[in-house]
């Protein structure tokens, strides 16, 4: 019985949060056909615009539109 409880406690503690294993930011690749379009993103700490193809770094918790 002790081993079962120990195994359950170990499994529960190893689950952890995804931000621990994947970080708190994510690279978002933006492309278009033809390239050279302006992409405007809102929902980040600072409104961002880039010319495609480009990569934007965003917090995983951001509500990007």
Secondary structure as GFF3:
##gff-version 3
##sequence-region A 1 65
A	DSSP	alpha_helix	2	15	.	.	.	ID=ss1
A	DSSP	alpha_helix	18	22	.	.	.	ID=ss2
A	DSSP	beta_strand	25	30	.	.	.	ID=ss3
A	DSSP	beta_strand	38	41	.	.	.	ID=ss4
A	DSSP	beta_strand	48	51	.	.	.	ID=ss5
A	DSSP	beta_strand	54	59	.	.	.	ID=ss6
###
